[in-house]
Amino acid sequence: MTDVIRIEPLVEPPSVTVALPGSKSITNRALVVAALADGVSTLHGALFADDTDAMIGCLRALGIEIDVDEVEGTIRVHGCGGELPGRAATVNARQSGTTGRFLVPLVALGAAPVVVDGDPQLRARPMDDLVTALRSLGARVEALDHPGRLPLEVTGPLTGNHVTIAGDVSSQFATGLLLAGGTAGLSVSLTTDAVSRPYLDMTTRVMAEFGAEVSDGDGDTWHVGGGYRAVADYVVEPDASAASYFLAAAAVTGGRVRIEGLGRASMQGDVAFAEVLAAMGATVDAGAEWIEVRGAALRGIDVDLRHISDTAPTLAAVAALADGPTSVTGIGFVRGKESDRIAGPVRELQRCGVPAEATDDGFVVRPAGAPTAARIETYDDHRMAMAFALIGLVVPGIEILDPGCVAKTFPGYFAALDTLR
């Protein structure tokens, strides 16, 4: 893909059903529990992207046999029955936060030293809370560069059975502990309110579907254990975060977009983005396994996105095309994502001539007329590229720099966007 792509406005509003790739979040959770299960599991509809390829590569480096068939859309995982092969290794999580933060507790199940590393972008993301938690459980964790950052050398096994961790930095820390705890037996307690709480619910649901025992005490403590059983055929839902761009496209263009395989029965919290669009004036219909959005005149809203924070850049783009200001709160922690997802959207909206400002825990967008043509900086962040392409569906002259960064979670994004035409 070229270093820049121009998004041409739609000639007419879309009326389409869009097919989406599988959920990254579910795929990477399912890969971990299938790797720890007691037999062979086959994942259907899994995502094939950089983040999931990173997870597969790391698990293979640990000695887990995995067969991938992208043509058939399947991943076959030969589980280790809760006993890691025990080889010393260095694994590269690339830019994948789920891979890095899930693998650090996973490798602590074994006695062999394993170095977990990643690209510079991932090395910059905090790991302090997870390091402290694992040390409290008896694991030896050594930072090989900067304290509380990758690369980390981890040596198990885990000897404790209860751990506390903050919930307001990243849900991925607690998820990593829960996934490992499904084999080791562990109680995990949050010391602060959880951000992105639906991701923790997703974690425990996937664990239970692979046979782990999961009990939720008072809402802030989970007791997990019992080990994992292989699932012969496990179906991964379409990605709800990816769906947000296409539902938003319907909203901003006045068109109709329907997503199949994703609806009220989804385990993914980001399906709630449809409710945000409804609050802005779009018409939203949904069944157990489908969502449809029809666009209309949009109005600004005040909304807390702490539990669906991955949709914040999407909402920033939608807000630029709404009537009236939009205030987003509850997402101060997204400054530590792949990029600063508060400063970045604000800066790029301003580049498009849209008044916007950062706040302590979010941003405010104050549209004043139509956005103007601009070349959008994406900060090596897939969600920035995908979100700001939406403005180009209605505004001439929008160009996206480094469009290839979408390969992290949705390599076919721009081709899929063209199906709206």
C-alpha positions in Angstrom: 0.0 0.0 0.0 1.2 3.6 -0.8 2.3 6.0 2.0 -0.9 8.0 1.5 -4.4 7.2 0.3 -7.1 9.7 -0.8 -10.6 9.0 0.4 -13.1 9.9 -2.3 -16.5 11.1 -1.1 -19.4 8.8 -1.8 -21.6 9.7 -4.8 -24.7 8.5 -3.0 -25.5 7.1 0.4 -24.7 3.4 0.9 -27.3 0.7 1.3 -25.3 -2.4 2.0 -24.6 -5.4 4.2 -20.9 -5.4 5.2 -18.9 -8.6 6.0 -16.3 -8.0 8.7 -13.3 -10.0 9.9 -13.4 -11.9 13.2 -12.9 -10.1 16.5 -9.2 -9.5 17.4 -10.1 -9.5 21.1 -11.9 -12.9 21.0 -9.3 -14.4 18.7 -6.4 -13.7 20.9 -8.2 -14.8 24.1 -9.3 -18.0 22.4 -5.8 -18.7 21.1 -4.4 -18.5 24.7 -7.0 -20.7 26.3 -6.9 -23.2 23.4 -3.1 -23.4 23.8 -3.6 -24.3 27.5 -6.5 -26.7 26.8 -6.3 -30.5 27.0 -6.7 -31.3 23.3 -7.1 -29.9 19.8 -9.3 -26.9 19.2 -10.3 -25.4 15.9 -11.2 -21.6 15.7 -13.5 -20.6 12.9 -13.9 -17.0 11.7 -10.8 -15.9 13.5 -9.1 -12.7 12.6 -6.0 -12.8 10.4 -4.0 -9.6 11.1 -0.7 -8.5 12.6 -2.0 -8.7 16.2 -3.2 -12.3 15.9 -0.2 -13.3 13.8 1.9 -12.0 16.7 0.1 -14.1 19.2 0.4 -17.2 17.0 4.1 -16.6 16.5 4.7 -16.2 20.3 2.7 -19.4 21.1 4.7 -21.3 18.5 7.9 -20.0 20.0 6.8 -21.5 23.3 6.3 -24.9 21.7 2.5 -24.8 21.0 1.7 -26.5 17.6 -0.7 -24.3 15.6 -2.0 -24.9 12.0 -3.3 -21.9 10.2 -5.5 -22.1 7.1 -6.5 -18.5 5.9 -8.3 -19.9 2.9 -10.7 -21.9 5.1 -10.6 -19.2 7.8 -9.5 -21.7 10.5 -6.8 -21.9 13.2 -6.2 -25.4 14.7 -4.5 -25.3 18.1 -2.9 -28.3 19.8 -3.3 -27.6 23.5 -0.6 -28.4 26.0 -3.0 -29.5 28.8 -1.9 -26.7 31.1 1.7 -27.7 31.0 3.9 -25.4 28.8 6.5 -27.3 26.9 9.1 -25.7 29.1 11.5 -24.2 26.6 13.5 -21.0 27.2 12.5 -18.5 24.5 12.3 -14.9 23.4 8.9 -14.0 22.0 8.0 -10.9 20.0 4.6 -9.4 20.6 5.3 -6.7 17.9 2.7 -3.9 18.5 0.1 -6.1 20.0 -0.9 -5.0 23.5 -3.2 -8.1 24.0 -0.3 -10.4 23.0 2.3 -8.8 25.2 0.0 -8.4 28.3 -1.6 -11.8 28.0 1.7 -13.6 27.4 3.6 -12.2 30.4 1.3 -14.0 32.9 1.1 -17.1 30.6 4.8 -17.7 30.5 4.9 -17.4 34.3 3.1 -20.7 34.4 6.3 -22.5 33.4 9.8 -22.7 35.0 11.8 -21.9 31.9 12.9 -18.2 31.5 11.1 -16.5 28.7 11.8 -13.0 27.4 8.7 -11.1 26.2 9.5 -8.2 23.9 7.8 -6.0 21.3 8.2 -3.2 18.9 9.2 0.3 20.2 5.5 1.3 20.3 4.7 -1.6 22.6 7.8 -1.1 24.7 6.6 2.4 25.5 3.3 1.1 27.0 3.1 0.6 30.8 3.5 -2.8 32.3 4.3 -1.8 35.9 1.0 -3.0 37.5 1.3 -6.4 35.9 5.0 -6.8 36.9 4.1 -6.1 40.5 1.2 -8.5 40.5 3.3 -11.4 39.1 6.1 -10.8 41.6 3.5 -11.0 44.4 2.5 -14.4 43.0 6.1 -15.7 43.2 7.2 -15.2 39.6 10.6 -13.7 38.9 10.2 -10.7 36.5 13.2 -8.7 35.4 13.0 -5.6 33.2 15.8 -5.8 30.6 15.7 -2.1 29.6 13.4 0.3 31.4 11.6 -0.6 34.7 7.9 -1.5 34.1 8.3 -1.9 30.3 9.1 -4.6 27.8 11.4 -6.4 27.3 10.7 -8.5 30.4 12.3 -11.8 31.4 9.8 -13.9 33.2 10.4 -17.1 35.1 7.7 -19.1 36.9 6.0 -20.9 38.3 3.3 -19.0 40.0 3.1 -20.0 43.7 0.4 -17.7 45.1 -3.3 -18.0 44.6 -4.6 -14.5 45.1 -3.6 -11.2 43.5 -4.8 -7.6 43.5 -4.4 -5.2 40.6 -5.6 -1.8 39.6 -8.4 -1.7 37.1 -8.1 1.8 35.8 -5.0 1.6 33.7 -5.9 -1.3 31.3 -8.3 -4.2 31.5 -5.6 -6.3 29.7 -3.6 -6.7 32.9 -6.5 -8.4 34.7 -7.3 -10.4 31.6 -3.8 -11.8 31.4 -3.9 -12.9 35.0 -7.4 -14.4 34.6 -6.3 -16.4 31.5 -3.3 -17.8 33.3 -5.4 -18.4 36.4 -7.8 -20.6 34.5 -5.0 -23.2 34.7 -3.1 -22.3 37.9 -6.2 -21.6 40.0 -6.3 -17.9 41.1 -8.4 -15.2 42.7 -8.0 -11.8 41.0 -9.3 -8.7 42.8 -9.4 -5.1 41.4 -8.3 -2.3 43.7 -10.0 0.4 41.5 -13.0 0.5 39.2 -12.4 -1.2 35.9 -12.1 0.6 32.6 -13.3 -1.3 29.6 -15.2 -3.6 31.9 -16.9 -5.4 29.0 -13.5 -6.8 28.0 -13.2 -8.5 31.4 -16.6 -10.0 30.9 -15.5 -11.2 27.5 -12.5 -12.8 29.0 -14.4 -14.8 31.6 -17.0 -15.9 29.0 -14.3 -17.2 26.6 -12.7 -19.0 29.6 -16.0 -20.6 30.5 -16.7 -21.7 27.0 -13.4 -23.6 27.1 -14.4 -25.3 30.4 -12.7 -23.2 33.0 -14.4 -22.6 36.4 -15.3 -18.9 36.7 -17.1 -17.4 39.7 -17.7 -13.7 40.1 -17.7 -12.8 43.8 -18.8 -9.2 44.4 -18.1 -7.8 40.9 -14.5 -6.9 41.6 -13.1 -10.3 42.4 -13.0 -13.4 40.2 -12.2 -16.9 41.3 -10.9 -19.0 38.4 -9.4 -22.4 37.9 -10.2 -26.0 36.8 -8.2 -26.0 33.6 -9.4 -25.7 30.0 -11.0 -28.3 27.7 -10.5 -28.2 24.0 -13.4 -27.0 21.8 -13.7 -28.9 18.5 -15.3 -26.0 16.7 -15.2 -22.5 18.2 -16.8 -19.7 16.2 -15.3 -16.2 16.6 -17.8 -13.3 16.2 -17.1 -10.4 13.7 -15.1 -7.6 15.3 -17.3 -5.0 17.0 -14.6 -2.4 17.0 -14.3 -2.7 13.3 -18.1 -2.6 13.0 -18.1 0.9 14.6 -16.5 2.4 11.5 -19.2 1.1 9.1 -22.1 1.9 11.4 -20.6 5.4 11.7 -20.3 5.6 7.9 -24.1 5.0 7.7 -24.7 7.7 10.3 -22.6 10.4 8.6 -23.6 9.7 5.0 -27.3 9.3 5.6 -27.1 5.7 4.3 -27.9 2.2 5.6 -25.4 -0.3 6.8 -26.2 -3.7 8.2 -23.7 -6.0 10.0 -24.5 -9.7 10.2 -23.2 -12.0 13.0 -23.1 -9.2 15.6 -26.0 -8.1 17.7 -27.5 -8.0 21.1 -26.2 -11.4 22.0 -22.6 -10.3 21.4 -20.0 -10.7 24.1 -18.2 -7.6 22.8 -18.9 -4.3 24.6 -18.2 -2.2 21.5 -21.6 -3.1 20.1 -22.8 -0.3 22.4 -21.4 2.2 20.0 -24.6 1.7 18.0 -26.4 3.2 21.0 -24.1 6.2 20.9 -25.1 6.8 17.3 -28.7 6.4 18.2 -28.3 9.1 20.9 -26.9 11.4 18.1 -30.0 10.9 16.0 -29.3 7.8 13.8 -31.9 5.1 13.6 -30.6 1.8 15.0 -32.2 -1.6 14.8 -30.7 -4.8 16.2 -31.5 -8.5 16.7 -29.6 -11.2 18.5 -27.0 -11.5 15.6 -27.4 -8.4 13.5 -27.2 -4.6 13.7 -28.4 -2.0 11.2 -27.9 1.8 11.3 -29.6 4.3 9.1 -28.2 7.8 9.0 -30.0 11.1 9.7 -29.1 14.6 10.8 -26.8 14.1 13.7 -26.5 16.2 16.9 -23.7 16.5 19.4 -23.9 14.6 22.7 -22.2 14.3 26.1 -21.0 10.7 26.6 -18.7 8.6 28.8 -16.8 6.1 26.7 -14.7 4.5 29.5 -16.1 1.0 28.7 -15.9 1.3 24.9 -12.8 3.5 24.6 -11.6 2.0 21.3 -14.4 3.8 19.6 -13.3 7.2 20.8 -11.5 8.1 17.5 -14.5 7.0 15.6 -16.8 9.3 17.6 -14.3 12.1 17.1 -14.8 11.8 13.4 -18.6 11.5 13.6 -18.7 14.5 16.0 -17.0 16.6 13.4 -20.0 16.1 11.1 -22.7 16.6 13.8 -24.7 19.7 14.7 -23.5 21.0 18.1 -20.7 20.1 20.4 -19.8 16.6 21.6 -18.1 16.0 24.9 -16.3 12.7 25.5 -15.3 11.8 29.1 -13.9 8.8 31.0 -11.0 7.9 28.7 -8.0 9.5 30.2 -6.2 6.1 30.1 -6.3 6.0 26.3 -3.3 8.4 26.2 -1.3 5.2 26.7 -2.7 3.2 23.8 -0.9 2.7 20.4 -0.9 6.5 20.3 -2.3 9.3 22.4 -6.0 8.9 21.5 -6.9 12.2 23.1 -4.3 14.4 21.7 -4.2 12.7 18.3 -7.9 13.1 17.4 -7.9 16.7 18.6 -4.9 17.6 16.6 -6.3 16.0 13.4 -9.7 17.6 13.8 -8.0 20.9 14.1 -6.1 20.1 10.9 -9.5 19.7 9.3 -10.6 23.1 10.5 -12.8 21.6 13.3 -12.5 23.3 16.7 -11.6 20.7 19.3 -9.8 20.6 22.6 -8.4 18.0 25.0 -9.6 17.7 28.6 -8.2 15.7 31.5 -10.2 12.6 30.6 -11.4 13.1 27.1 -12.1 15.8 24.5 -14.6 18.3 23.2 -15.5 18.7 19.6 -17.2 22.0 18.5 -18.0 21.8 14.8 -18.3 25.1 13.1 -19.3 24.4 9.5 -18.0 21.6 7.3 -14.6 20.1 7.8 -11.9 21.1 5.3 -9.6 19.1 3.1 -6.5 17.8 5.0 -3.8 15.2 5.1 -4.3 13.2 8.2 -1.4 12.0 10.4 -2.2 8.6 11.8 0.7 8.2 14.4 1.2 4.5 13.4 -2.3 3.9 15.0 -4.7 1.7 13.0 -7.8 3.3 14.7 -6.8 6.8 13.8 -6.5 5.8 10.1 -9.8 3.9 10.1 -11.7 6.6 12.0 -10.6 9.7 10.0 -11.2 8.0 6.7 -14.9 8.4 7.6 -14.7 12.1 7.2 -13.4 11.6 3.6 -16.7 9.8 2.7 -18.4 13.2 2.8 -15.6 15.8 2.6 -13.4 16.1 -0.5 -9.6 16.2 -0.2 -9.1 13.9 2.9 -5.9 12.0 2.6 -4.7 9.3 5.1 -1.0 9.0 5.8 0.5 5.6 6.4 -2.7 3.7 5.6 -0.9 0.4 5.9 -1.0 0.7 9.7 -4.5 -0.8 9.5 -2.9 -4.2 9.0 -2.6 -4.4 12.8 -6.2 -5.4 13.1 -8.0 -5.0 9.7 -5.7 -5.5 6.7 -8.6 -5.2 4.2 -10.1 -2.1 5.8 -9.9 0.3 2.8 -11.2 -2.4 0.4 -14.1 -3.0 2.8 -14.7 0.7 2.9 -15.0 0.8 -0.9 -17.9 -1.7 -0.7 -20.0 1.2 0.5 -19.7 2.5 -3.0 
